[in-house]
Amino acid sequence: MFSTPRVSVLSNVLMFFILSFYSIYCLTVLYSAIRLGSS
């Protein structure tokens, strides 16, 4: 297993996508929970 700068960048991009997708998912769940609670 050889570590090149490209692999590091790819890993960072992948982590960024996972975090952004996770935060969008959390916001959607929170938003639907608030809507269900208010109505």
C-alpha positions in Angstrom: 0.0 0.0 0.0 1.6 3.2 -1.2 0.4 6.6 0.0 0.4 9.3 -2.7 -0.9 12.8 -2.4 -3.7 11.9 -4.8 -5.0 9.2 -2.5 -5.0 11.7 0.4 -6.9 14.3 -1.7 -9.4 11.6 -2.7 -9.9 10.5 0.9 -10.5 14.2 1.9 -13.0 14.7 -0.8 -14.8 11.5 0.1 -14.9 12.5 3.8 -16.3 15.9 2.8 -19.1 14.3 0.7 -20.0 11.9 3.5 -20.1 14.7 6.1 -22.2 17.0 3.9 -24.6 14.1 3.0 -24.9 13.2 6.7 -25.6 16.8 7.7 -28.3 17.2 5.0 -29.9 13.9 6.2 -29.9 15.1 9.8 -31.4 18.5 8.8 -34.2 16.7 6.8 -35.0 14.4 9.7 -35.0 17.4 12.1 -37.2 19.4 9.7 -39.8 16.6 9.3 -39.8 16.0 13.1 -40.6 19.6 13.7 -43.3 19.6 11.0 -44.9 16.5 12.5 -44.7 17.9 16.0 -46.2 21.3 15.1 -49.1 19.8 13.0 
